[in-house]
Amino acid sequence: ASTPTPPGASDDVEEMATAYFQKIYTSEQSIGEVVEMLKRFKTSGNAKENEIFACMVHNLFDEYRFFSKYPEKELRITGILFGTLIQEQLVSSITLGIALRYVLEALRKPPSPPGSTSSSGKMFEFGMFALEQFKGRLHEWPQYCSHIVQIPHLKEGYAELVAEIEAAMLDSQNRAAGQGTPGSQAANSVSATPPREPIQSAGFSAAPASSSKSGGTLELLTPVIPLDMKPRVAEFGPGLGRAVTEGKDEEKEEDTPPDKVLDRVQFLINNLAPSNVEAKAKELKVLLDPKYFGWLGHFLVVKRISTQANYHSLYLTLLDQLGEYGKGLVEKILE
């Protein structure tokens, strides 16, 4: 499916990003070669390469809604590439949270009945291809693992995989117990205070900081989408931060809610805390019509996400609490 050129990406960057994807799907380049290229592009310091990296990540995430229509070969390649981005830490922070959420959402889709192919079955296949690539990092996110092993059709038809994931959960617990830190038990729940360094991806808490060689936390790694023009380095992930490049504090032309509602929503966001995020999410559902998600997404990116790295887990938890209602908001943040 064709995707619009991400704001901030020039037409030639979009064309080059598309060309690299075509090389993967026509087997001109292996997934491994493209991943190594993306690693170079992400950290090269070259503005054009940074933009190509950001554009490729954006387009891959934007295509998620079309995966159920992909042919088998392209679906397999895409799932492997998606999962490898997670495994190789090419996505981080908010972007990593959304990537993990997409994989979990896909795994929850019912597999195709034997001898047939369904849209939900294709999404499940994508999830399985992706998950296979980053199983080595699952011990970092025990809470995420607990969501996966509770999926009924996985427990019934993929007992070996479930056992493997449960072993990763046990490994995480053993690592935490081995450290004997007072706070290790709280690592699988939303903390009572905003986190300083560990980031909870989409509400799935990271294991304690010593739980892996890479630090065990969802660290704020190299940025992904440009936040300024000099130099254009990457930040956040697909689409996040783009609004910042398009004018400092200028509001995009989005449908804005009535002043009374706008003030209440801004007050709600300003007073968001781990202890009240569930209640605030319920309040927001009643308060804001989804037609204003464009405005809210822009407000969150420009005024909050781009400037408050320590609170990323809080905003991810809010998105989780919004459930189905909040899906449109996630899309607005990504577009």
N, C-alpha and C positions, 0 to 999 in steps of 0.2 A: 504494500500500500504506500502511496506517496505521502510524504509529510511536508508541511510547510517549512520554509527555511527558518530556523530558530532566530529570533530577534538578536542582532549583534553578530550574526554569522553572514558573511558575504556569499554571493552566489557561487563563486569559485570554490569557497570552502565547502559549501553544500555539495557541489559536484564532485569534489575530491573525496569527501566522506562517502558519498554514494558509490563512487568507483571502487573504494576499498571493500565495501560490503559486497559488491558484485564479484570481486576477486575471490572472496570467501565462498560465495554460493556457486561459483563456476569452478571451484577447486584450483584456481590459479595460485592462491596462497592458502597455507594451512591456518587453522585457528591459532595454533601456537605462534606462528610467524606474525599474525596480526596482533595478537596480545603483546608480543615483545615490542612491536611497533608502537602500540598504544602506550606502553610504559615509557618509551623514549619520548613520544610526543607530549605526554603529560608533564614531564619534568625537564624538557629541553631548554626552556627559556625563550624558544623561538615563538613569536606571536602567532604565526600562521599554523604551526604544528599544535600549539595549545588550543587554537580554535577548532582545528580538525578533530582533535581528541574530544573536545566538549561537544561538538556537533554529532560525532558518532555515538557518544553515550546518550545524548538527547534523543536521537532518532531511534536508537534501540529501545529505549523506554517508551517512546511515543508509539512504537509499533505493537506494544503489548496487547492492545485491544484487538489486533488483527491476527494474533498467533493462531487462533482457532481455525483460521482459513488457510493456514500455510500447508503446502504439500509436505509429505513425510520427511524428505531429505532436508529441506529448508528449516523445518521445525526442529529437527535434531541438531543441526548446526547452530541455530539460534539459541536453543536451550543450553548447549555446551558453552557457547560464547558468553551468554548471560551469567551462567554459574562461575565461569572462569574469572569474570570481572570481580566477582565477590571473593573468590579464592585468592586472587593475586592483589587484593586490596586496591584495585583501581577505582572503586567507589567507596566512599566513607561518609560518616556522619548521617545527615538527613538522607542523602542518596542511598547509602547502604540500607537504611531503615526501610525505604520504599522498595528497594530491590528484594529484600528479605520478605517483605509483605506480599509482593507480587508472586514470589515462589510459593509461599504458604497458601495464598489464595488459589493458585493453580493446583496445588496438591489436594486441595479440598474438593475439587471438581470430580465427579464420578468418572471412573475409567470407562472407555468404550466397551460395550458388550462384545463377547467373543465373536469374531467374524464380521464385525462392522466397525465403522468409524463415526464418532459423534464429535460435535464441537467441544463439549465438556471433556471428552476423552482426549482430544488433542491438547487441551490446556493442561490436563493431568500429565500427559507425556512430556510436555515442555517442562513442567515442574520437576519431574523425575530426572530428566536430562540435566537440568540446572543443579538440582540438589546433589547429584552424584559428583559434581565438580568441586563443591566446597564442603564435603563431609569432614575434611580434615580440620575445619575451623568450627565445627558445631559445638565442641566443648566450650567455646568462648561464650555461647548463648544458651545456657541450660533452660531458660524459660521458653525460648523459641523451640527448643527440642521438645519440651513438654506439650506444646501445641501440635507439633507434627505427630507425635506418637498417639495422640488422642483421635486422630482421623480414622473413622471406622473402617473404610475400605483398605487403608494401609495395614491396620491391625489384622484384617481378615486375609488379605491376599499377599502381603509383603512382610511376613513375620520376621524374616531374616534382616531386612532393612530396619524394622522397628527395634529389633534386638541390638543392632549396631548403634542406633541413635541413643537407645537407653544406656548403652555402654559409654557413650560420649558424655551423657548426663552424669553418670557415676564417676567418670574420670574428672569431670569438673568439680564434683563434690569432694573427691579425694584430694584434689589439688588445693581446694579451699581449706579443707580440714588440716592439710599438711602445713599450711601457713599459720593456722591458729590465730588469725587476726580477729579482733572483736567484731569488725564490721563485715566479715566474710559472709555471715548468714543473711545479711541484708542485701547481698549483691543480686539476688534474684527478684527483688521487689523494687518498686519505685521508692526512692529514698525520701526522707522527710524534708530534706533541704535540697536546693538545686545542685546538681552534680558539678564538680569542678572540671574533671578531666574525662572520666568514663562516660561514654555516650550510650544510652539505651536506644537501640534501633527499633523503631515502630512499636515501642513498649516492651521489647524483648531485651531484658537486662543482660549486660555483659557479665562475664565471670570476673572474679577479683583480678586486680591488675597484674598479679604475678602468675596468672594461670597459663600463659603461653609465652613463647620466645618473643613474639611480637608485642607483648605487653598485656594481652588479654582484654584490652579495652577497644571499643570502636573509636579509635583515635581520630582527631581532626587532621587528616593527612594532607597531601598536596591539594590545593584548591582545584576545582573543576570548571566552573564557569566564570568568565571575567567579571570582576567587580569594579575595575577601572580600566582606563585605556593605556596606562603606562606603568609597567608592562601589562599586556593582556595575559594574565595567568588564570588558571582554572579555579573555581570555587563552587562548593556545594554539590553540584550534580546537574541533572537534566533540567535546564531552564532556571534553576534557582539562582537568583542574583542578577538575572538579565535586566530586570527592571532598574537596577541600580546603574547600569551602564547607559540607560536611555535618558538620563536626566536626574540630577541629584535627588531632590525631594519632590520633583514634579509628580503629581498624581496622573496615572494613566487614565484614559477616557473610558472608564468603566461605569456601569450603572451604580450610582451611590444611593445607599438607603436614606430614608428621611433623617433629618438631624437628630431627632430624639432617639431613633434606633441606633444611628451611628455612634452617638455618645455613649449609649449603654453598652454596645459591643466593644468599643475601645476601653471603657472602664472595666469590662469583664476581662479582656485580654491583659490589661495592665495589672490586674489583681489575681492573675492565675498563679496557682501554687500546687505542688504535688498533693497537698492535703485536700484541695477543693476541686481538682481537675474534673472529676466525674460529675460533680454538681454543676460546674460551669459549662460542661459539654451539654448537659440536659437543658440548661438555661438557653444556650446558644441555639439549639434546635428549635426552640419555641420562638426565640427572638428574631432570627434572621431568615428571610426567604432565600432559598438557594440561588435565585436570580442575581443576588448580590455577591456571589462567591468570587467573581472577578475582582471586585473591590477588596474583599477580605483577603484573598490570596496575595494581592499586591501589597496591602497593608502589612501582612505578616512577613513577607519577604524583605521589603524595604525597611520597615520600622523595627522588626524583631529578629528574624532569622539571620539576616546579614550582619547584625551588630551584636548579637547575644549568643555567642557560641556555647557558653556554659549552660544555656537553657534549651538547647536543641532537644534533649530527651523529653522535656516538659511539653514542647509543641508536638512532638511525635505521639506522646501519650494522649494529648488532646485529640489528634486526628484519629487515633484508635478508638477513643471513647465516642466519637461522632459516628462511627460505624458506616452503615449504608448511606445515611444522610450526608456524610462527609466525603464520599467518593468524588463528587463533583468539585469539591474544594481542592482535593489532592490534584485533580486534573488541571485546575486553574493555576496551582502553584507550579506545576510542571510545564505548562504551555507558555 
